[in-house]
Amino acid sequence: SQLSRFETWSAGFTLQASRSDIDQLDPFSGERRRQDDGWQRYYSGTLSYQSQRAFGVPRLRMTWLLSANTQQLERRSSGDIDAPLERSYESLEGRLEYAVGRLDLRLSARAARLERRNVAALALRAQRRF
């Protein structure tokens, strides 16, 4: 959606659930065992903002991206008792990009949380186009 001549934003959200029943034959006893309770749930969401003229400076672009998702894992059913029940991920990323002639500059910062662990990164890139 357009906020102004130089600013836009967008958002998206997905929620999904599916059900299936799986029986497996136990090779030692010959009995059928239920392998899964059947429900798998997943959600994903993003929110972004972009300015083509950040702080009123021509050719200075600013982007913000917030995203989160989760997904249930089936690793426990295959014998991994230490596997998490679900994988969750949240991320916030910001970028400033500036172009001067053939020189492109980019400063980016990112903070994320992956399965209860915090991760952060800061990067500066200068690139000359030939």
Secondary structure as UniProt FT lines:
FT   STRAND          7..19
FT   STRAND          23..25
FT   TURN            27..29
FT   STRAND          32..34
FT   STRAND          39..51
FT   HELIX           54..56
FT   TURN            58..59
FT   STRAND          60..72
FT   HELIX           76..78
FT   TURN            81..82
FT   STRAND          86..100
FT   TURN            101..102
FT   STRAND          103..114
FT   TURN            115..116
FT   STRAND          117..128
//
